[in-house]
Amino acid sequence: MRILTEPDGIRLAVTDRDDGNLALHAGPDPAAAQARRRRVERTLGVAAGRLLFLEQVHGTAVAAADEAPTIPAESAPSRERELAPIADAALTRTGRPLVVLTADCLPVLFATEDPSLAAVAHAGRRGLLDGILPRVLEALAAAGAERIRAWIGPGVCGSCYEVPESLAAEAEAILPGIAARTAWGTASLDLPGAARTQLTATAERLGLRLGISSELSACTLEDPDQFSHRRAPGEGRLAAILVPQPRSEPPARTQPQAQPHPDGVDAAPHRRDHEQQRGGHRR
């Protein structure tokens, strides 16, 4: 696991294959993945069950992390999944540790001038095209952020992410600049490049000061130390983690509601609620 510590005390970490799979829905042993989650928490000095994992669905919901419960000790993996907010991004105002899981999609971590106000996002092809990164910046701005640092983590690069010509054309029509060519000359999508372009344009529109770092970046398909769904489907997921500085006196916890939050953050439904709404269907 690679760990970075910023001058303001914020810590960022990215796991790799040596740390093992951390997804409860991938790999052969959910209990082992859950044990690895608790080990990562211990390594980072995070209380057991406080690292907020999401039930990611390639959507654009931004979960209100401070409204999500701590995972109780001895919870089964299935119960931990039920308690996870259904979202592909999360925002904390109180310094709740956040994480997203990926294996070719991009993890993007956000810190602000307030070391307790931070966010994370899972941005794959669908999320980028649907605007998850602008949504996160809008939510941070609504929460009072003016200066934002963004780290783009490991994901498949434009030289490797081969797609059909028709898909590249459709994506380019939605997000200009995302279409690229592989190293062998076929159509591809440049997710890291598109993320930078989209973040920069959104920050300019919102009047935010934005810095983007590639210090945590790597191509998951080229780097054998990374999990890659394209190289080995179902093998596992890496974790991109942000540990902000906790606020000394967090606001009172409110009861989550399945409706948009006034500042653009969703009180995202949990897995059981989502399955009831969707008739049990899961992606």
C-alpha positions in Angstrom: 0.0 0.0 0.0 1.3 3.4 -1.0 0.6 6.2 1.5 1.0 9.9 1.0 0.8 12.5 3.8 0.0 16.1 2.9 1.3 19.1 4.9 -2.1 19.7 6.4 -2.2 16.1 7.8 -4.5 14.6 5.1 -3.4 11.1 4.1 -4.0 9.3 0.9 -3.4 5.7 0.2 -3.7 3.3 -2.7 -3.6 -0.5 -2.3 -2.4 -3.0 -4.9 -2.5 -6.7 -5.5 -0.1 -7.4 -2.7 -2.7 -6.0 -0.3 -5.3 -8.3 -1.8 -8.9 -7.8 -3.0 -11.0 -5.4 -0.9 -14.3 -5.8 -2.7 -17.0 -7.9 -1.1 -18.6 -8.7 -4.5 -15.4 -9.8 -6.3 -13.1 -12.6 -5.7 -13.9 -16.0 -4.2 -13.9 -15.1 -0.5 -15.9 -12.1 0.8 -14.9 -12.9 4.4 -11.2 -12.6 3.5 -11.9 -9.3 1.7 -13.7 -8.0 4.8 -10.7 -9.0 7.0 -8.4 -7.1 4.6 -10.6 -4.0 5.0 -10.1 -4.1 8.7 -6.4 -4.6 8.3 -6.2 -1.5 6.1 -8.1 0.4 8.7 -5.6 -0.6 11.4 -2.6 0.3 9.1 -4.0 3.8 8.6 -5.1 4.2 12.2 -8.8 4.3 11.4 -11.3 2.9 13.8 -12.7 -0.4 12.7 -15.7 0.0 10.5 -15.2 3.8 10.0 -13.7 3.6 6.6 -16.7 4.3 4.3 -17.0 1.8 1.5 -19.7 2.4 -1.1 -21.9 0.0 -3.0 -20.8 1.3 -6.4 -23.2 1.1 -9.4 -21.6 3.3 -12.1 -24.0 6.2 -11.2 -23.6 9.8 -10.2 -25.0 9.9 -6.7 -22.8 11.6 -4.1 -23.3 10.1 -0.7 -23.4 12.2 2.5 -20.7 10.3 4.3 -21.3 11.7 7.7 -24.8 10.2 7.7 -23.6 6.7 7.0 -23.3 4.3 9.9 -20.1 2.7 11.2 -20.0 -1.0 10.4 -20.6 -2.9 13.7 -18.0 -5.4 14.8 -18.6 -8.9 13.7 -20.9 -7.9 10.9 -21.1 -10.5 8.1 -19.9 -9.4 4.6 -23.5 -9.4 3.4 -24.5 -7.1 6.2 -21.6 -4.7 5.5 -22.8 -4.5 1.9 -26.4 -3.7 3.1 -25.1 -0.8 5.2 -23.0 0.7 2.5 -24.5 3.8 0.7 -25.4 3.1 -2.9 -23.3 5.8 -4.6 -20.2 6.3 -6.7 -18.9 9.3 -4.7 -19.0 10.4 -1.2 -18.4 13.7 0.6 -17.5 14.3 4.3 -17.6 17.6 6.2 -16.3 16.0 9.4 -13.3 14.1 8.3 -14.9 10.7 7.8 -12.3 8.4 6.1 -13.5 7.6 2.5 -12.7 5.0 -0.1 -13.6 3.9 -3.6 -12.8 0.5 -5.2 -11.6 0.2 -8.8 -10.0 -2.1 -11.3 -9.5 0.0 -14.5 -12.0 2.8 -13.7 -10.5 6.0 -12.2 -10.5 6.7 -8.5 -10.4 10.5 -7.9 -9.7 11.9 -4.4 -10.5 15.5 -3.4 -9.2 17.6 -0.6 -10.0 21.3 0.2 -8.6 24.2 2.3 -10.7 22.8 5.1 -8.9 19.5 6.1 -12.2 18.0 7.3 -14.1 18.7 4.0 -13.2 16.1 1.4 -14.7 13.7 -1.2 -13.9 10.7 -3.4 -15.3 9.5 -6.7 -15.4 6.3 -8.8 -15.2 7.6 -12.4 -15.4 5.0 -15.1 -16.5 5.6 -18.7 -20.2 5.8 -17.7 -19.6 8.0 -14.7 -17.4 10.4 -16.7 -20.0 10.7 -19.5 -22.8 11.2 -17.0 -20.9 13.9 -15.1 -20.0 12.4 -11.8 -16.9 14.6 -11.4 -18.7 17.9 -12.0 -21.3 16.8 -9.5 -18.6 16.3 -6.9 -17.0 19.7 -7.5 -20.5 21.3 -7.3 -21.2 19.6 -4.0 -17.8 20.7 -2.6 -18.4 24.2 -3.7 -21.9 24.2 -2.1 -20.2 23.0 1.1 -18.0 26.1 1.1 -14.8 24.9 -0.7 -12.9 27.4 -2.8 -9.5 25.7 -3.2 -9.5 22.0 -4.2 -6.8 19.5 -4.7 -7.6 16.4 -6.8 -5.6 13.2 -7.2 -6.4 10.9 -10.1 -5.5 7.4 -9.1 -4.7 4.2 -11.0 -6.9 3.4 -14.0 -6.6 2.1 -17.5 -4.9 4.6 -19.8 -5.8 5.8 -23.3 -3.1 3.8 -24.9 -4.7 0.6 -23.6 -8.5 1.1 -23.2 -9.6 -0.3 -26.6 -13.2 0.2 -27.5 -15.3 -0.1 -30.7 -15.1 2.9 -33.1 -18.8 3.5 -32.6 -18.5 3.7 -28.8 -15.5 6.1 -29.1 -17.5 8.3 -31.4 -20.6 8.3 -29.1 -18.4 9.1 -26.1 -16.6 11.9 -28.0 -19.9 13.5 -28.8 -20.8 13.7 -25.1 -17.3 14.5 -23.7 -15.0 16.0 -26.4 -11.4 14.9 -26.0 -12.2 11.5 -24.5 -11.6 9.6 -27.8 -8.0 8.4 -28.3 -6.0 5.7 -30.1 -4.4 2.7 -28.6 -0.7 2.0 -28.9 -1.5 -0.3 -31.7 -3.7 2.2 -33.6 -7.3 1.2 -32.7 -10.1 3.3 -31.1 -9.8 3.9 -27.4 -10.9 6.2 -24.6 -8.6 8.3 -22.5 -10.2 8.3 -19.1 -7.4 10.2 -17.2 -7.2 12.9 -19.9 -10.9 13.3 -20.0 -11.1 13.5 -16.2 -8.5 16.3 -16.2 -10.3 18.2 -18.9 -13.7 17.9 -17.2 -12.4 18.9 -13.8 -10.6 21.9 -15.1 -13.6 23.1 -17.1 -15.9 22.6 -14.1 -13.6 24.4 -11.7 -13.4 27.4 -14.1 -17.2 27.5 -14.4 -17.6 27.4 -10.6 -14.8 29.8 -9.9 -12.8 27.3 -7.9 -9.0 27.1 -7.6 -8.1 23.6 -8.6 -4.8 21.6 -8.6 -4.7 18.1 -10.2 -2.0 15.6 -9.2 -1.0 12.4 -11.0 1.2 11.3 -8.2 -1.0 8.3 -7.5 -1.6 7.5 -11.2 -0.7 4.3 -13.0 -2.1 2.2 -15.9 -3.9 -0.7 -14.3 -3.7 -2.8 -17.5 0.1 -2.2 -18.0 1.1 -2.5 -14.3 1.0 -6.1 -13.0 0.9 -4.8 -9.4 -2.6 -3.4 -10.1 -6.0 -5.1 -10.3 -7.4 -4.9 -13.9 -10.8 -6.1 -14.9 -9.7 -6.2 -18.5 -6.6 -8.3 -17.7 -8.2 -10.6 -15.1 -12.0 -10.2 -14.8 -13.3 -10.8 -11.3 -9.9 -11.1 -9.6 -10.4 -8.1 -7.3 -10.4 -4.4 -6.7 -7.9 -1.9 -5.4 -8.8 0.7 -2.9 -8.1 4.5 -3.2 -8.4 6.0 0.3 -8.6 9.5 1.7 -8.2 10.1 5.4 -9.0 13.8 6.1 -8.4 15.5 9.5 -11.4 14.8 11.8 -13.4 17.8 13.0 -13.2 18.1 16.7 -16.9 18.6 17.2 -18.9 17.0 14.4 -22.5 18.1 13.8 -25.3 15.8 15.1 -26.0 12.8 12.9 -29.2 13.1 11.0 -31.4 10.3 9.7 -30.7 9.6 6.0 -33.5 10.3 3.6 -33.8 8.9 0.1 -33.9 12.3 -1.6 -31.4 14.9 -2.9 -29.6 17.0 -0.3 -30.0 20.7 -0.7 -26.3 21.2 -1.4 -26.2 18.5 -4.1 -25.1 15.6 -1.8 -27.5 12.7 -1.7 -28.6 10.8 1.4 -28.0 7.7 -0.7 -30.2 4.6 0.0 -28.6 1.6 1.4 -28.4 -1.7 -0.6 -31.5 -3.3 0.9 -33.6 -0.2 0.1 -32.2 -0.1 -3.4 -33.1 -3.7 -4.0 -36.6 -3.2 -2.8 -36.9 -0.2 -5.2 -35.5 -2.1 -8.1 -37.3 -5.4 -7.4 -34.1 -7.0 -6.2 -32.2 -6.3 -9.5 -28.5 -5.6 -9.0 -25.8 -4.7 -11.5 
